[in-house]
Amino acid sequence: MISNVQTDLKAVRGRLVEVGEIHRKIGKLEEISQRITRLENRIAGFDATLTEIRDQQVRESNLARARAERARLQQELDTRFAGRMEIRGLAKSLISDPGSAAIRQRVLEHRTVIGAAGSSALKEINYWLAHAVVAVASQHLGHDHTTAKAWVLSFSKDKAKSDLFMSLFYSRLGEHAAAASSMSTYLTNIDPRALGREFSHIINALAEGELGDEARSYAFTALNRWGRTLSAGGGSTTAYGAQFDICRNHLLLNNEPLPQDGFSVLRRHVPGEQWLEIAENWRYAIACEKTAAAFRERFAELADDITDGLGQGVHRHSQQALGALIDQPEPDEAELLRAIRSKDLVEKCGGDMKRATQLESELGDPYAEANDLATFLTQAAFEPEAFGLVPQARRFALVCAKDWIARVGGSVAAEARAHRPHRVTVEVNGWEGEIAAGASAKEESARLTLEVREHIAATRKAQPPDSRTVAIAVGGAALPFVGFFQATGVVRLLVIIAGIALVVYAGLELFTYPRRLRRRDAEILEEQRRAGITVTAVVGEASALLRMWDETERAGHAELTKVLDGLAP
């Protein structure tokens, strides 16, 4: 009977040892799995850091190349078109008050003037302004026959620009009939769906009040007629529609990064991908505010009233409009200027080639040879420097475009509301939850604190003695009996001592469990307390972020509307 008991005890001990071995291996596997996970996370972190370093090096390299290429392009522009620069300088001298007075009063020799104009024309024989310079010089000298022939040559090279130049020039001289005739010819021959870049100088002339009454009437009549066509459109499917996309892209370009101050706890506990998405979508909320600030700063120093130069008998700004037309680049120059702008965008994007290319496509081409009226006005409102607009003309273009800028501002504000985070995911001590944007901060804080406490209590509780400890206790208690009956001498003593040691070990595990349980409970309470503080801080910062989002979007849209409504041409 004793032998049967011994056999059963051996079988039980064997099974218990197997169970204990399995538990031990499972514990080791879990520990190894956790180490592998931590190692994978560290490797992923190192990989992300190395990728960022590599990307930064690529961006810096792109930036250096873009700056070097821009310098080269600028040098090529200055060298290749030096002849045109000389003609432009001569033209500005001839239309200036001192220059025209010096010629008319014979301070300058007639042969010198004609020689300089003729020499310049020969250098750039296919350039319309070269012949216009000869016409202006001949006009000052009273050589009507030469003047007429020079204008014909100028018209043969670029009729639209020559007509406009003639209108502005004769308006400046006070010869309003000739100015009106040229303006009428120019406006009759252009299509509002394909306006040349020279049209910007009509805007200059109107804004500065420098046209004669008849020429001004022609221009305003054409603009009003085209404006009625614009008002009848309004969607991207109409002939006028590109301005809405261009306008939206310019608005979104006016942004600034999401403020980092005040959101340190939230940023640490929101998953990286979601935080990047929130930071990216912030541009929708800030766009209207930054655009309004840019417009307000641009026009802060401009007077609200336009001085009517004709009414005072003085053309205060006529030289600016003519100078802008003179400086307008030709197609081959525009090609280089377009390349220079492309390099400028690379620099603006910090060397990010993909973003610079995308931005170049989104913003449209300010050097395009022709644009429809709406696109023209939109581009001129946001990039007036590219169109050579004088200060008051910049305001005039913005006023013309303000209706659809306001519409796009409302659309961007709606996008800001749509992209506003509706649920914010947070991670605290291995627990993950969501903050509902619509709930009160107090309620969300209480709910999430309860959830994270339950999570900590469930995952951090002390484990009670398992079957392995019980097996050790039973096996240890059985060993003295087995040793007493089956062994002799020193072996019996060793077996008995081993049994007693196992019983003591298991007993300590069993009897110290309440104390360990109390210590673990205290640790859980402390962890729950700290987690509760963290959750409260996270919810508070999330609420502050959402309030800032809403207030920025509403205030920015209101400010943009106010700025646009307050502008007058």
Secondary structure, DSSP 8 states (H G I E B T S, - for coil): -HHHHHHHHHHHHHHHHHHHHHHHHHHHHHHHHHHHHHHHHHHHHHHHHHHHHHHHHHHHHHHHHHHHHHHHHHHHHHHHTHHHHHHHHHHHHHHSHHHHHHHHTTSS-HHHHHHHHHHHHHHTTT-HHHHHHHHHHHHHHT-HHHHHHHHHHHHHH-HHHHHHHHHHHHHHHT-HHHHHHHHHHHHHT-BTTBEEGGGHHHHHHHHTT-S-HHHHHHHHHHHHHHHHHHHH--STTSSS-HHHHHHHHHHHHS------TT-HHHHHHS-HHHHHHHHHHHHHHHHHHHHHHHHHHHTTTS-SS---HHHHT--SSHHHHHHHHHH---HHHHHHHHHHHHHHHHHHTTT-HHHHHHHHHHH--TT-SEE-HHHHHHHHHH-GGGGT--HHHHHHHHHHHHHHHHHHHHHHHHHHHHHS-SEEEEEETTEEEEEETTS-HHHHHHHHHHHHHHHHHHHH------HHHHHHHHHHHHHHHHHHHH--HHHHHHHHHHHHHHHHHHHHHHHSHHHHHHHHHHHHHHHHHHHHHHHHHHHHHHHHHHHHHHHHHHHHHHHHHHHHHH---
